[in-house]
Amino acid sequence: MKLGFIDYYLDEWHANNYPAWIAEASGGDMRVTHAYAVIDSPRGGLSTAAWCEKFGVTRCHSIEEIIAKCDGLIVLSPDDPQMHETLCALPLRCGKPVYVDKTFAPDLETAKRIIANAENTPFYTTSALRYAEEYRDIDASGATGLFSWGPGQFEIYAIHQIEPIVMLMGEGARRVMCLPGRGLTTLAVEFASGRCATLACCEAGGDFGMRLFLPEGAREIRVQSDYFRRFIAKLVAFFRDRKPPVSTEETLRVMAIRGAGIKAAKKPLSWMNI
């Protein structure tokens, strides 16, 4: 099965690591064979041509070309979600399975437009953190709240905390409040029935973790598993069975919280409705 990368620019962490992992997880039955990028790396990395040569991938010069030559598509641009609406326009109408890398969209309205444009095409998006071994088999239906933490700048890395929060807490998020700090962004998310989730993004780095408050007591989770490899295994399964493992409804819940959180960061200590 031939897979194609569609990216804003190549020579970024995801594009550099996914090809080998996909080949390994598929037993060699699935490979990244083609790639298209809008621009060469603006960060001093390899040009599109040089990246394709390094990874043994055929360079395409248009999205139409890569759609025609591949069996499945991966829209990357992980740190530039503002590009996804343009990059997804044709792939999500081509009928071939498509994965869109995190973060799905820069805001909720854009996410809705991207999804509305899709036609007869199986697709999904997710954070790799969804597949951390530590989150498996957790019954959080009775959870009253949780506190989550992780590394990175809020706008880029908050998705890795928001998605597990939505996965565990479900729907019903109503409003958010931001508590800014030097190198630390903390977001409180109020759910229905008084439940609350708090997440903290530390720009200095660190591990992902969570303390989940359940009726039987608090449960601490420290993510140490190789969640990216488990994510790739699920991605390979999707390209084989064409069944999206994450619903668009859940994706929109994630995007709604993230979008409200970005707005809340501009008005600290004030509730922002979702």
C-alpha positions in Angstrom: 0.0 0.0 0.0 1.5 3.3 -1.1 1.0 6.3 1.3 1.6 9.9 0.6 2.7 12.8 2.8 1.1 16.2 2.3 2.9 18.8 4.4 3.5 22.5 4.7 7.2 21.7 4.8 9.1 18.4 5.2 12.1 17.8 7.5 10.0 18.0 10.7 9.9 15.4 13.5 6.7 13.6 12.4 7.7 13.4 8.7 11.2 12.2 9.6 9.9 9.4 11.9 6.6 8.1 10.5 8.0 6.3 7.4 10.2 3.8 9.3 7.5 3.3 12.0 4.8 2.7 9.4 7.0 0.2 7.5 7.8 -1.7 10.7 4.2 -1.7 12.1 2.8 -2.9 8.7 5.4 -5.6 8.3 6.6 -3.9 5.1 3.1 -4.0 3.5 2.7 -0.3 3.8 5.2 2.4 2.9 5.5 6.2 2.5 6.3 6.4 -1.2 5.4 9.9 -2.2 5.5 13.4 -0.6 4.3 16.9 -1.4 5.2 20.1 0.5 4.1 23.7 0.0 7.5 25.2 0.8 11.0 24.1 1.7 11.9 24.1 5.4 11.9 27.7 6.8 13.9 26.5 9.8 17.2 25.6 8.0 16.3 22.0 7.4 16.4 20.0 4.2 14.6 21.2 1.1 11.7 19.2 -0.2 13.9 17.7 -2.9 16.7 16.8 -0.5 14.2 15.3 2.1 12.7 13.1 -0.6 16.1 11.9 -1.8 17.2 11.1 1.8 14.1 9.1 2.5 13.8 7.4 -0.9 10.4 9.0 -1.6 9.1 10.3 -4.9 8.5 14.1 -4.9 5.1 15.2 -6.1 4.5 18.8 -7.3 0.8 19.1 -6.6 -1.9 17.6 -4.3 -3.7 16.3 -7.3 -0.6 14.3 -8.3 -0.1 12.7 -4.9 -3.8 11.8 -4.6 -3.6 10.0 -8.0 -0.4 8.1 -7.1 -1.2 6.9 -3.6 -3.6 4.5 -1.8 -3.8 6.5 1.4 -2.8 10.0 2.5 -1.3 11.6 5.6 -1.8 15.4 6.0 1.0 16.5 8.3 1.8 20.2 9.1 1.7 19.4 12.9 2.9 22.8 14.1 1.0 24.8 11.5 -2.7 23.8 11.8 -3.7 27.0 10.0 -2.6 25.2 6.8 -4.9 22.2 7.3 -8.0 23.7 5.7 -6.1 24.3 2.4 -4.1 21.0 2.6 -7.2 18.9 3.3 -9.6 20.4 0.7 -8.9 17.9 -2.0 -7.8 14.8 0.0 -11.0 14.8 2.0 -13.0 14.5 -1.2 -10.9 11.9 -2.9 -12.5 8.7 -1.4 -9.1 7.3 -0.2 -8.4 7.0 3.6 -6.9 10.1 5.1 -5.2 10.9 8.4 -4.8 14.5 9.5 -2.1 15.1 12.0 -2.6 17.0 15.2 -3.6 19.8 15.8 -6.6 19.4 13.5 -7.4 23.1 13.1 -6.5 26.5 14.5 -10.0 27.1 15.8 -13.4 25.5 16.1 -15.0 27.2 13.1 -12.2 26.1 10.8 -12.5 22.5 12.1 -16.2 22.6 11.3 -15.5 23.8 7.7 -12.9 21.1 7.2 -15.3 18.4 8.3 -18.2 19.8 6.3 -16.0 19.7 3.2 -15.4 16.0 3.6 -17.3 13.8 1.1 -17.3 9.9 0.9 -13.8 9.9 2.5 -12.9 8.0 5.6 -10.7 10.2 7.8 -9.8 11.1 11.3 -7.3 13.1 13.5 -5.9 12.4 16.9 -3.2 13.1 19.4 -0.8 10.2 19.8 -1.3 10.5 23.6 -4.8 9.0 23.1 -2.9 5.7 22.7 -0.7 5.8 25.8 -0.8 2.4 27.5 -1.5 4.1 30.8 -4.9 5.3 29.6 -6.1 1.9 28.5 -9.0 0.2 30.4 -9.7 3.2 32.6 -13.3 3.5 33.6 -13.7 7.2 34.2 -17.5 7.3 34.0 -17.7 8.2 37.7 -14.8 10.7 37.7 -15.5 14.0 39.5 -12.4 15.7 38.0 -8.8 15.4 37.1 -5.5 17.4 37.0 -3.3 17.0 34.0 0.2 18.2 33.2 2.6 18.1 30.3 5.4 20.0 28.5 5.3 22.6 25.8 3.7 25.8 24.6 0.0 25.8 25.0 -1.1 26.4 21.4 1.0 23.6 20.1 1.1 21.0 22.8 -2.2 21.4 24.8 -3.9 19.1 22.3 -1.9 16.2 23.9 -3.7 16.9 27.2 -7.1 18.0 26.0 -7.7 14.9 23.9 -7.2 12.4 26.8 -9.3 14.7 29.0 -12.2 14.6 26.6 -11.6 10.8 26.1 -11.9 10.3 29.8 -14.4 13.0 30.9 -16.7 12.8 27.9 -18.9 15.6 26.7 -20.4 18.4 28.7 -17.5 20.9 28.8 -19.2 24.3 29.4 -16.5 27.0 30.0 -12.8 27.5 30.6 -10.6 29.9 32.6 -6.9 30.6 32.0 -4.4 31.2 34.8 -1.2 32.5 33.2 2.2 32.2 34.6 5.8 32.7 33.5 6.5 29.8 31.2 3.4 28.0 32.5 -0.2 28.1 31.2 -2.9 26.6 33.3 -6.4 26.0 32.0 -9.5 25.1 34.1 -12.3 23.4 32.3 -15.7 23.2 33.9 -17.9 20.3 32.9 -21.6 19.7 33.5 -22.6 18.6 37.0 -19.7 20.5 38.6 -17.0 18.2 37.3 -13.7 20.0 36.6 -10.5 19.3 34.7 -7.3 21.3 35.0 -4.4 21.1 32.6 -1.0 22.8 32.9 1.5 23.3 30.0 5.1 23.9 31.1 7.3 25.4 28.5 10.4 24.2 30.3 9.5 20.6 29.4 8.8 17.5 31.5 6.6 14.4 31.3 2.9 13.9 30.6 0.8 12.8 33.6 -2.5 13.0 35.3 -4.2 12.6 38.6 -7.8 11.3 38.1 -10.3 11.6 40.9 -12.6 8.6 41.1 -15.2 7.5 43.7 -12.8 4.9 45.0 -10.0 7.5 45.4 -7.4 9.4 43.4 -5.4 7.6 40.7 -2.1 9.0 39.5 -1.0 8.3 35.9 2.5 9.0 34.6 2.8 8.4 30.9 6.0 6.3 30.2 4.8 4.0 27.4 5.8 4.4 23.8 2.5 5.9 22.8 3.8 7.0 19.3 4.4 3.4 18.3 0.9 2.4 19.5 -0.5 5.3 17.6 1.2 4.2 14.4 -0.1 0.6 14.9 -3.7 2.1 15.0 -2.9 4.3 12.0 -1.8 1.2 10.0 -5.0 -0.6 11.0 -7.1 2.4 9.8 -5.5 2.4 6.4 -6.3 -1.3 6.1 -9.9 -1.3 7.3 -10.8 2.3 6.5 -12.7 2.6 9.8 -11.9 6.0 11.6 -11.1 5.2 15.2 -12.0 8.7 16.4 -15.3 10.4 15.7 -15.6 13.9 14.2 -18.0 14.7 17.1 -15.2 14.0 19.6 -12.7 16.0 17.5 -15.0 19.0 17.6 -15.3 18.7 21.4 -11.5 18.8 21.6 -11.3 21.8 19.2 -14.0 23.6 21.1 -12.0 23.4 24.4 -8.7 24.3 22.8 -10.3 27.3 20.9 -11.9 28.6 24.1 -8.7 28.1 25.9 -6.8 30.3 23.5 -9.4 33.0 23.9 -9.3 32.7 27.6 -5.5 33.2 27.6 -6.1 36.7 26.3 -8.5 37.4 29.2 -6.9 35.8 32.2 -9.0 34.9 35.3 -12.3 35.3 33.3 -14.6 32.5 32.4 -14.9 31.9 28.6 -17.9 29.9 27.4 -17.3 26.9 25.2 
